[in-house]
């Protein structure tokens, strides 16, 4: 992958991968005779995200090596500032927490007669043993890839202007938020709009945080993984 074009490819390619991998799942179900192959493939979105994360991780490991860098260095905790960073992060959580939660609820209420519909569409029955695997792999790979890709890899390479210039934030924030329309991709206009917009405020808040203080990434990645793990655990309620 060309070093100059790689950030652009990963910026948009991550969303393309979500759709491509869901399509592969759907083809598999179609070949088994399913009459609802696309919806059946969409039910496995947690694993589609995991596979996408592994592909993106492999790509970034390779790109960083080509640049003479080590990808894992961006997760390095600066011991001299741990106390200060944790205090800042704790304060920011009181802002970012509500920003990540309430747009979800408000949009669901505005777009759906019954907001529970959104959860029903997201959580489709999966075999119990696969759910246990997903509860581990999905959040761990999310923590290792998502925020790092958009804000520690793509953002400074597309536009190196430092904080407080916010222009470098725009594309990574938009793509981090909009990518969710494909997780999973269901041809329901209200669902697509809900998924595309629900995380835009969160994306801006976390992107602004990491643009201002990149060394907070390790802590943000752990919190992000725990949030995804708590959602993945909800699949236990519909597993068979």
N, C-alpha and C positions, 0 to 999 in steps of 0.2 A: 504494500500500500504506500503510495506516494506521501511523504511527510507533509507536504503543503496541502494536499487535498484530504488527508485523513481526518482532520477535525470536522470538515464539512460532511464527509461520508458518515462518520459516526453520529453527528448531530441529527441528521435526517434518517440515516440507515437503521438506527435502533427501532424507530417506529415501523419502518418497512419490514424489519425482521419479525416484529410481533405479528404482523399480518401474514407474512410468508409462513411462519411456523404454525400459526393457527390453520392456515390453508392445508398444510401437510397433515395435520391431525384430521382435518375434515375429509381429506382424500382417503385417509386410512379408514375412517368410518363409512365413507361411501362404498369402498371396496368390500366392506363386510355386509353391505346391504341396507345400511341405515337410511331411512326416509328423511331424517333430520340431521344429516351429516354435518352441516355447518354449525348448528347449535350444539351438537355433541362435541365437536372439536373445540368450540368456544368454552365449554365447561372445564377444559383442561388448561385454562389460561395461566394458572399459577406455574405450570411446568413450561409453558411457552415463554414466560418471562424468565424463568430460570435458565433455559437453553439460550435465550437471547443474551442474558447476562454473561454466561460462560463464553459465548462468541466474542462479545465486546471486551471482556477481560483478557482473552487471549490476544485480541487485536492490540489492546493498549499495552500489554506486557511487551509485545513485539515492537511496537512503535517507540516506547520508552527506551528499549535496548538500542534501537537504531539511533536514537538521539543521544546515546551515551548516558542515559539516566536509569534509575531503578524506580519502577512504578510504586513499589511498596513504601518508598520514602515519603510519599504524600500522606501516609497514615502515621508518620512518626510523631510521637507525643513529645513536645518540648518540656522537659522536666522542670526547667526553671520557671515556667509560667503556668504549671498545672492548676495551682490554687486560683490564680486570677482568671484563667480560662474557664474553669468550672463555675466560678461565681458569675461570670458574664453569661455563660450558657444557661445557668439556672434562671437568671433574669430574663433572658430572651425566650425561654420556654413559656413564660407567662403571656408572651405576645404571640409566639409562633403556634402554640397549642391551639388556642381558639381560632386562629387563622386557618389552621389545617382542618378544623372540625366544622365550624358553623357554615361556611359556604356549601359544603356537602349537604347539610341538612336543609338549608334555605333553598338551594337549587332543586333538591328532590321534592320539596313541598310545592315549589312553583311549577315544576314540569310534570309531576305525576299526581293523579288523584289520591293515590295512597303511596306515601314515600317508602313503605315497606317493599314496594315493587322493585325498587333498585337493588335491595339486598337479595331478593328472590332471584333476580336475574344474574347477580354476581356469584351467588352460592348455589351451584348445581351439584347434585349427588356424585360423589366419586368413591371408589373403593377405599375402605378405611386404611389399608396399609399404604396406599399412595398418599393419603392425606398426611400421615405421620412423616413420610419422606418430604413432602412439600413444606410442612411446617418448619423444617430445618433448612432445606436447600433454598427455598424461595427468599426468606428474609436475609439469610447469610449472603447470598449472591447480590441481593439488592444493596445491602450495606457496603459491599466491596466495590460496586460498580456505579450505581446510578448517580449519586451526588458527585462522586469523583469524576465521572465522565463529563457531565455537563459543566461543572464549575471549577474543577482543578485541571482538567485536560483541555476541553473544547474552549471555554471562555477566554483564557489568556492567549490562546493561539489564534483565535479569530480576531481578537482585539486586545492588545496588551495594555491599553490605558488603565491606570490604577484607580482605585477608590480615591476620591468620591465621584469620579466620572462614572455614570451609570449606563452609558451606552453599551459597554461590553456585556451587560446583563441581559439585554433585550431578547436576543435569539435563544440563548440557553434557557431562559425562564419560560419563554413561549413553548419551546419544544418539550421541556420537562413537564409542563402542564398539559399541553395538547396531546402528547403521546398516549395519554390514558384513554382516548377514544378507541384505541385498538386493544385495550386490556379489559375485557375481551371486546372484539369487534362484533357487535350485533346490529342488524339493520333495523334499528328502532330509532327514529330521529330524536326523540326525547332522551333516550338513554345515551346516544352519541353526544348530544349537547351537554348533558349532565357530566359525563365522563371527561369531555374536553375542557370544561370550564371549572370544574370543582376544585382543582388543585392549583390554579393560576395564582391566587393570592399566596398560598403556601410556597409555591415555587419562587415567587418574588422575594418573600421574606427570607427563605433559607439561602437563596442565591445572593441576596444583599449581605447576609451575614458572612458567607464564605468569601465574597468579594472584598469585604472589609477586613476579615480576619481568617485567611485560609487555614491557619493552624488549628482551627476548631473542627476541621473535617473529621478526625478520628472520633470525636465525641458525637458529632452530628450523625455519622455513619452508624454508630451503635444505637442511638435513639431511633433512627430511621428503621434499622433492622428489627428492633423490638416492636415498633408500631406495626410493621408488616407481619411480624410473627403473631401478634395478637389478632390481626384480621385473618390470617391463614388458619388460626385455631378455630375460627368460626365454621370452617368446613366440617369440623367434627360433628356439628349439629345436624348435618345432612348426609353424612357418610353412610355407606352400607357395607 
